[in-house]
Amino acid sequence: MVDSALSRPGQRERYDSKLAQVDWLFVGLLCALTGIGIIMLYSVGGMTWGGPGWAYKQLIFFSVCLVMMCGLSLLDLRVWLMGAYWFYGASLLLLIAVEAVGAVRMGAQRWLSIGGFTFQPSEFMKLAIVLALARFYHECSAKDANLSWKLLIPAAMIGVPATLVMHQPDLGTAVLISLTGASVMILAGLNWKIIAAAAASAPVAVFLAFQYALHDYQKKRILTFLNPEGDPSGDGYHILQSKIAMGSGGLLGKGLGLGSQSQLNFLPEKHTDFIMAAVCEELGFAGGFTIFLLYALIILMALRMASLSHSHFGRLAAAGATATFALYVLINGAMVMGMFPVVGVPMPLVSYGGSAMLMVMTGFGVVLGVKVHRYQELPRQASIFSRFE
């Protein structure tokens, strides 16, 4: 009934029709997941809205981002397409600005301060790389996307910002940008021979990066990941305390506000990187399983929305934004369980933080926008690189 109504001339452009096409079940899942995160921030913040105020601030962050996401879902896909390269270019310039005038905190130069507002430009690049690659492949032929010298262009688009972020240094974000870019390339139809060659050469690349590219503290994190018991009160402290917290929760947990590791501050970064350890301690396996079930449903629904798009740009943009979200979950989940080095990647929508939430919700605004405008055909304009053909 709705689809037939949308076939009438001009009907799809009406805002009430667009709002009806928003997947409100998906929005509800995002609210439920963030709600659990706010409850946990309330707990680890001392069971009060005062004190550090993590829960209250997160609620404000999410409320603003939720309205923004719903607004972005109504945005025409042509706006995203035309702005993709501009967004990427602006994000790249901000990363370069970080190298020149970025603020240094905790030994890392990752932040810019403009008019009293401090932010991490690397957060913008996580979405910018998705949109830029989606536009590039939208303008590419299937043959070029499969195997061509032109693949050096998206490789450079990924490599340059990843190198700048690595230099800050921010290993976690550099890995996230690289894996997100690689995901879009694979989804666009990358030849399996290139994928196999990259997988085969990965151990050598990791070894060379470890020897010559990583900072000493980053090398120490990797060695600690391999043997956290070797320095339980030093570099291995984070991982060991996380494992203790997760293991002590049992099936149903100790209860909100009753987690010894989180409430007594044995668990480091309990409101950001290691909040899942606090979840498992206070809500047990049941709480952790519920959160990961919500993540799985959100990812599957987002991928389905991506598959509905009639445009190549829409499919890749939505799938790439979903891949970024999934990589957040995978890396953070593995990190708190001691299966991946500590790299400072938060658990999306559950960990405290406005910058990460802003980019995640903007990405989901793109996903919902692709679903709302799924019938929109975007012409494959000639690429700026077509002159070399």
TORTI-877336 format. One record per residue (C-alpha): residue in three letters; x, y, z. Coordinates in Angstrom, 1 decimal, padded with zeros to 4 digits. Layout:
N
   rest       xx       yy       zz
    Ala        X        Y        Z
...
This chain:
389
   rest       xx       yy       zz
    Met    000.0    000.0    000.0
    Val    002.8    002.4    000.9
    Asp    005.0    001.4   -002.0
    Ser    002.1    001.9   -004.4
    Ala    001.4    005.3   -003.0
    Leu    005.0    006.2   -003.4
    Ser    004.7    005.5   -007.2
    Arg    002.6    008.7   -007.6
    Pro    004.4    011.7   -009.1
    Gly    006.0    013.8   -006.4
    Gln    004.7    011.6   -003.6
    Arg    008.2    010.4   -002.6
    Glu    009.5    013.9   -002.1
    Arg    006.9    014.8    000.5
    Tyr    008.5    014.8    004.0
    Asp    005.6    013.0    005.5
    Ser    006.1    010.2    003.0
    Lys    009.8    010.1    003.7
    Leu    009.2    009.9    007.5
    Ala    006.9    007.0    006.9
    Gln    009.7    005.2    005.1
    Val    012.2    005.5    008.0
    Asp    012.7    002.2    009.7
    Trp    011.5    003.0    013.2
    Leu    012.1   -000.5    014.5
    Phe    015.8    000.1    013.6
    Val    015.7    003.5    015.4
    Gly    014.1    001.7    018.4
    Leu    016.9   -000.8    018.6
    Leu    019.4    002.1    018.6
    Cys    017.5    003.7    021.5
    Ala    017.4    000.4    023.4
    Leu    021.1   -000.2    023.0
    Thr    022.0    003.4    024.0
    Gly    019.6    003.2    026.9
    Ile    021.5    000.2    028.3
    Gly    024.7    002.1    027.9
    Ile    023.3    005.1    029.8
    Ile    022.2    002.8    032.6
    Met    025.7    001.4    032.8
    Leu    027.2    004.9    032.8
    Tyr    024.9    005.8    035.6
    Ser    026.1    002.8    037.6
    Val    029.8    003.1    037.1
    Gly    029.5    006.9    037.7
    Gly    028.5    006.2    041.3
    Met    024.7    005.6    040.8
    Thr    024.1    009.4    040.6
    Trp    023.4    011.9    037.8
    Gly    025.9    014.2    039.5
    Gly    029.6    013.3    040.1
    Pro    031.2    012.8    036.7
    Gly    027.9    013.2    035.0
    Trp    028.6    010.6    032.3
    Ala    025.0    009.2    032.1
    Tyr    023.5    012.7    031.9
    Lys    025.9    014.0    029.3
    Gln    025.5    010.8    027.2
    Leu    021.7    011.2    027.3
    Ile    022.1    014.8    026.0
    Phe    024.6    013.6    023.3
    Phe    022.2    010.9    022.1
    Ser    019.1    013.1    022.1
    Val    020.8    015.6    019.9
    Cys    022.3    013.0    017.6
    Leu    019.0    011.1    017.3
    Val    017.2    014.2    016.0
    Met    020.1    014.8    013.7
    Met    020.1    011.3    012.4
    Cys    016.3    011.4    011.6
    Gly    016.9    014.7    009.8
    Leu    019.8    013.3    007.8
    Ser    017.6    010.4    006.8
    Leu    015.4    012.8    004.8
    Leu    018.4    014.2    002.9
    Asp    018.5    013.4   -000.8
    Leu    021.2    010.9   -001.8
    Arg    022.5    013.3   -004.4
    Val    023.6    015.7   -001.6
    Trp    025.7    012.9   -000.1
    Leu    027.1    012.0   -003.6
    Met    028.0    015.6   -004.4
    Gly    029.5    016.3   -001.0
    Ala    031.5    013.1   -000.7
    Tyr    034.8    014.3   -002.0
    Trp    034.4    017.7   -000.3
    Phe    033.9    016.0    003.0
    Tyr    036.9    013.7    002.5
    Gly    039.1    016.7    001.4
    Ala    038.0    018.8    004.5
    Ser    038.7    015.8    006.8
    Leu    042.1    015.3    005.2
    Leu    043.0    019.0    005.7
    Leu    041.9    018.8    009.3
    Leu    044.2    015.8    009.8
    Ile    047.1    017.8    008.3
    Ala    046.2    020.7    010.6
    Val    046.5    018.3    013.6
    Glu    050.1    017.7    012.5
    Ala    050.8    021.4    012.5
    Val    048.8    022.9    015.4
    Gly    047.1    020.0    017.1
    Ala    046.7    019.9    020.9
    Val    048.8    017.3    022.7
    Arg    047.1    015.2    025.4
    Met    048.4    012.1    027.2
    Gly    051.4    012.1    024.8
    Ala    049.3    012.1    021.6
    Gln    048.7    014.9    019.1
    Arg    045.1    014.1    018.0
    Trp    042.9    017.1    018.8
    Leu    042.1    020.4    017.3
    Ser    040.6    023.3    019.3
    Ile    038.5    025.8    017.5
    Gly    036.5    028.5    019.4
    Gly    036.8    026.6    022.6
    Phe    035.4    023.4    021.0
    Thr    037.9    020.5    021.0
    Phe    037.4    017.5    018.6
    Gln    039.3    014.7    016.9
    Pro    039.4    015.1    013.1
    Ser    040.1    011.4    012.7
    Glu    036.5    010.7    013.8
    Phe    035.3    012.6    010.7
    Met    037.6    010.6    008.4
    Lys    035.9    007.3    009.5
    Leu    032.8    008.3    007.6
    Ala    034.5    010.5    005.0
    Ile    036.5    007.6    003.6
    Val    033.3    005.6    003.2
    Leu    031.5    008.3    001.3
    Ala    034.5    009.1   -000.9
    Leu    035.1    005.5   -001.8
    Ala    031.4    005.0   -002.5
    Arg    031.4    007.9   -004.9
    Phe    034.6    006.6   -006.6
    Tyr    033.2    003.2   -007.2
    His    029.9    004.6   -008.2
    Glu    031.7    006.3   -011.1
    Cys    033.8    003.2   -011.9
    Ser    033.0    000.4   -014.2
    Ala    032.7   -003.2   -012.8
    Lys    035.9   -004.1   -014.6
    Asp    037.9   -001.2   -013.0
    Ala    036.6   -002.1   -009.6
    Asn    037.6   -005.7   -010.1
    Leu    041.2   -005.4   -011.3
    Ser    042.8   -002.2   -012.7
    Trp    045.6    000.3   -012.2
    Lys    042.9    002.6   -011.0
    Leu    042.7    000.7   -007.8
    Leu    045.8    002.5   -006.8
    Ile    043.6    005.6   -006.3
    Pro    041.3    004.2   -003.6
    Ala    044.4    002.6   -002.0
    Ala    046.0    006.0   -001.8
    Met    042.7    007.5   -000.5
    Ile    042.9    005.0    002.4
    Gly    046.6    005.0    002.9
    Val    047.2    008.8    003.3
    Pro    044.7    009.4    006.2
    Ala    045.6    006.1    007.8
    Thr    049.3    007.2    007.8
    Leu    048.5    010.6    009.2
    Val    046.4    009.1    012.0
    Met    049.1    006.5    012.8
    His    051.6    009.4    013.2
    Gln    049.5    011.1    015.8
    Pro    049.8    008.3    017.1
    Asp    046.4    006.6    017.1
    Leu    046.8    002.9    016.1
    Gly    043.2    002.0    016.8
    Thr    041.7    004.6    014.5
    Ala    044.3    004.0    011.8
    Val    043.4    000.3    011.8
    Leu    039.7    001.2    011.7
    Ile    040.1    003.5    008.7
    Ser    042.2    000.9    006.9
    Leu    039.8   -002.0    007.5
    Thr    036.7    000.1    006.7
    Gly    038.3    001.2    003.4
    Ala    039.3   -002.4    002.6
    Ser    035.7   -003.5    003.3
    Val    034.3   -001.0    000.8
    Met    036.8   -002.1   -001.8
    Ile    035.8   -005.8   -001.3
    Leu    032.1   -004.9   -001.4
    Ala    032.7   -003.0   -004.6
    Gly    033.9   -006.2   -006.3
    Leu    037.7   -006.4   -005.7
    Asn    039.3   -009.3   -007.5
    Trp    039.8   -012.4   -005.2
    Lys    043.4   -012.7   -006.3
    Ile    044.2   -009.3   -004.8
    Ile    042.4   -010.2   -001.6
    Ala    044.3   -013.5   -001.4
    Ala    047.6   -011.8   -002.1
    Ala    046.9   -009.2    000.6
    Ala    045.9   -011.9    003.1
    Ala    049.1   -013.8    002.3
    Ser    051.4   -010.8    002.7
    Ala    049.6   -009.5    005.9
    Pro    052.0   -011.3    008.3
    Val    055.0   -009.7    006.6
    Ala    053.4   -006.3    006.7
    Val    052.5   -006.7    010.4
    Phe    056.1   -007.7    011.2
    Leu    057.6   -004.7    009.2
    Ala    055.1   -002.3    010.9
    Phe    056.0   -003.7    014.3
    Gln    059.7   -003.3    013.6
    Tyr    059.8    000.1    011.9
    Ala    056.5    002.0    012.1
    Leu    055.1    001.5    015.6
    His    056.1    003.6    018.6
    Asp    057.7    001.9    021.6
    Tyr    054.6    002.1    023.7
    Gln    052.5    000.6    020.9
    Lys    055.0   -002.3    020.6
    Lys    054.7   -002.8    024.4
    Arg    050.9   -003.0    024.1
    Ile    051.2   -005.8    021.5
    Leu    053.8   -007.7    023.6
    Thr    051.5   -007.2    026.7
    Phe    048.6   -008.6    024.7
    Leu    050.6   -011.7    024.0
    Asn    051.6   -012.1    027.7
    Pro    049.6   -009.8    030.0
    Glu    050.6   -011.9    033.1
    Gly    054.2   -010.9    032.5
    Asp    053.5   -007.4    034.0
    Pro    050.2   -007.7    036.0
    Ser    050.6   -004.4    037.8
    Gly    052.0   -002.4    034.8
    Asp    051.3   -002.8    031.1
    Gly    049.1   -005.9    031.6
    Tyr    046.9   -004.3    034.2
    His    044.1   -003.2    031.8
    Ile    043.6   -006.6    030.2
    Leu    043.8   -008.6    033.5
    Gln    041.4   -006.3    035.3
    Ser    039.0   -006.5    032.4
    Lys    039.2   -010.3    032.4
    Ile    038.6   -010.4    036.2
    Ala    035.6   -008.2    035.9
    Met    034.0   -010.1    033.0
    Gly    034.6   -013.5    034.6
    Ser    033.3   -012.5    038.0
    Gly    029.9   -011.5    036.8
    Gly    028.7   -015.1    036.2
    Leu    025.3   -015.7    034.5
    Leu    023.3   -012.8    035.9
    Gly    025.9   -010.5    037.3
    Lys    026.4   -008.9    040.7
    Gly    023.8   -006.2    040.1
    Leu    023.9   -002.5    039.2
    Gly    026.3   -000.6    041.4
    Leu    027.7   -003.8    043.0
    Gly    030.6   -004.6    040.7
    Ser    033.8   -004.6    042.8
    Gln    036.2   -004.0    039.9
    Ser    034.2   -001.1    038.4
    Gln    032.9    000.5    041.6
    Leu    036.3    000.4    043.4
    Asn    038.1    001.7    040.3
    Phe    040.2   -001.3    039.7
    Leu    038.9   -001.4    036.2
    Pro    040.5    001.4    034.1
    Glu    038.6    003.5    031.6
    Lys    035.4    001.8    032.9
    His    033.1    004.4    031.2
    Thr    034.8    004.3    027.8
    Asp    037.0    001.6    026.3
    Phe    036.3   -001.0    029.0
    Ile    032.6   -000.4    029.7
    Met    031.7   -003.9    028.4
    Ala    033.8   -005.4    031.2
    Ala    031.7   -003.4    033.6
    Val    028.5   -004.6    031.8
    Cys    029.5   -008.3    032.2
    Glu    030.5   -007.8    035.8
    Glu    027.2   -006.1    036.9
    Leu    024.8   -007.6    034.4
    Gly    026.5   -010.9    033.8
    Phe    026.6   -013.1    030.7
    Ala    022.9   -012.3    030.1
    Gly    023.5   -008.6    029.9
    Gly    026.5   -008.9    027.7
    Phe    024.7   -011.4    025.4
    Thr    021.7   -009.0    025.2
    Ile    023.9   -006.1    024.1
    Phe    025.7   -008.2    021.4
    Leu    022.3   -009.5    020.2
    Leu    021.2   -005.9    019.7
    Tyr    024.4   -005.2    017.9
    Ala    023.8   -008.2    015.6
    Leu    020.2   -007.1    014.8
    Ile    021.3   -003.5    014.1
    Ile    024.1   -004.7    011.7
    Leu    021.8   -007.2    009.9
    Met    019.0   -004.6    009.5
    Ala    021.5   -002.0    008.3
    Leu    023.0   -004.4    005.7
    Arg    019.5   -005.2    004.5
    Met    018.7   -001.5    004.0
    Ala    021.9   -001.2    002.1
    Ser    020.9   -004.0   -000.2
    Leu    017.6   -002.3   -001.1
    Ser    019.2    000.7   -002.8
    His    018.8    001.0   -006.5
    Ser    022.0    003.0   -006.7
    His    025.6    001.7   -006.4
    Phe    026.5    004.7   -004.3
    Gly    023.7    004.1   -001.9
    Arg    024.6    000.4   -001.5
    Leu    028.3    001.1   -000.8
    Ala    027.7    004.1    001.4
    Ala    025.2    002.3    003.7
    Ala    027.3   -001.0    003.7
    Gly    030.5    000.9    004.4
    Ala    028.9    002.9    007.3
    Thr    027.6   -000.4    008.7
    Ala    031.1   -002.0    008.3
    Thr    032.6    000.8    010.4
    Phe    030.1    000.2    013.1
    Ala    030.7   -003.5    013.0
    Leu    034.4   -003.0    013.2
    Tyr    034.0   -000.8    016.3
    Val    032.1   -003.7    018.0
    Leu    034.5   -006.4    016.8
    Ile    037.7   -004.6    017.9
    Asn    036.4   -003.3    021.2
    Gly    034.8   -006.7    022.1
    Ala    038.0   -008.5    021.3
    Met    040.1   -006.0    023.2
    Val    038.2   -006.2    026.5
    Met    038.4   -010.1    026.3
    Gly    042.1   -010.0    025.8
    Met    041.9   -011.2    022.1
    Phe    043.2   -007.9    020.6
    Pro    045.7   -005.3    021.8
    Val    044.4   -002.3    023.7
    Val    044.0    000.3    021.0
    Gly    041.5    002.8    022.4
    Val    038.5    001.9    020.2
    Pro    035.2    002.5    022.1
    Met    032.1    000.3    022.1
    Pro    029.7    002.3    019.9
    Leu    026.6    003.8    021.6
    Val    027.5    002.1    024.9
    Ser    030.8    003.8    025.7
    Tyr    030.8    007.4    026.9
    Gly    031.8    010.0    024.3
    Gly    030.3    012.6    022.0
    Ser    032.6    012.5    019.0
    Ala    032.3    008.7    018.4
    Met    028.5    008.9    018.8
    Leu    028.2    011.8    016.4
    Met    029.9    009.9    013.6
    Val    028.1    006.6    014.3
    Met    024.7    008.4    014.3
    Thr    025.7    010.3    011.2
    Gly    026.6    007.0    009.5
    Phe    023.2    005.6    010.5
    Gly    021.6    008.8    009.1
    Val    023.2    007.8    005.8
    Val    021.9    004.2    006.2
    Leu    018.3    005.3    006.9
    Gly    018.6    007.8    004.1
    Val    019.5    005.1    001.7
    Lys    016.5    003.1    002.8
    Val    014.1    006.1    002.5
    His    015.5    007.0   -001.0
    Arg    016.0    003.4   -002.1
    Tyr    014.2    003.9   -005.4
    Gln    016.3    006.9   -006.4
    Glu    018.5    006.3   -009.4
    Leu    021.8    008.1   -009.4
    Pro    023.5    008.4   -012.8
    Arg    027.0    007.1   -013.1
    Gln    028.7    010.3   -014.2
    Ala    032.0    010.2   -015.9
    Ser    034.8    010.0   -013.3
    Ile    037.5    012.7   -013.1
    Phe    039.9    009.9   -013.8
    Ser    038.2    008.8   -017.1
    Arg    040.5    011.1   -019.1
    Phe    043.3    008.5   -018.5
    Glu    041.3    005.7   -020.2
